[in-house]
């Protein structure tokens, strides 16, 4: 047994052995699954993963990256909480010749400062959600409330822009309220309560667009407590495709979601391996898929299927 283990390690000697991962936190079910899968993927590849949870704070992420650099890690994975403010620390990693791979969110820094970024087309996701609403309301008037993700994060900025582009020119659809729920279930519920209050107890709301499923799940609870039927009185469309939203869809309480894979680390480690072992420069953006699911797509089955996917 010992010999086998040593041989297996020897076979990947030039691959990154120690990788630092600066994770945002655990704001959503999707994020928790990404953490689980990153740890799993590292273990399967014999990588020593140094995990740091920033509890939503960019300053904690910057401190973690500096500590990874000081420890001399072979590579760094970074899920950046917000899009701005990374130039200096990325420059420091660059000077230390430690490749950085961005996971699931983007930064506005010079692309030369990181090796590659693994993630979805966040604008497209918003557009898919918006197009679903355009098709579903089919020309009828629809007043929309929007729960935004974390202020200043690329998914909040891009998912808003994508949705707006899809409803542009459809004068029957109007976003009447839009506020951040910070990607959490608790704030999704709280902000939805204020939307309901401000909109005639919810009777003036036709649809909710939430930048992630967790906020939608919180909002669904608020809608029920207000005596309305989510999924019928108020349409619900969101993004991520976590198990709980499929449960809500199966119960008729949510209408549509756009899938985001929580396995960003698999493609990230593949790119790092090719780069470190063969000098292969990866593309600057490794794009994951964005698939729309509705109540017609066997939500109960999708719920079951997702139990084995790290959630
Ligand atoms: O959709 C949300 C999470 O950064 C794209 O972050 C990701 C988002 C994801 O907390 O649930």
Boltz pocket constraint, residues with backbone or C-beta under 6 A from the ligand:
constraints:
  - pocket:
      binder: B
      contacts: [[A, 27], [A, 28], [A, 29], [A, 30], [A, 31], [A, 103], [A, 104], [A, 105], [A, 155], [A, 183], [A, 211], [A, 212], [A, 213], [A, 214], [A, 239], [A, 240], [A, 260]]
      max_distance: 6.0
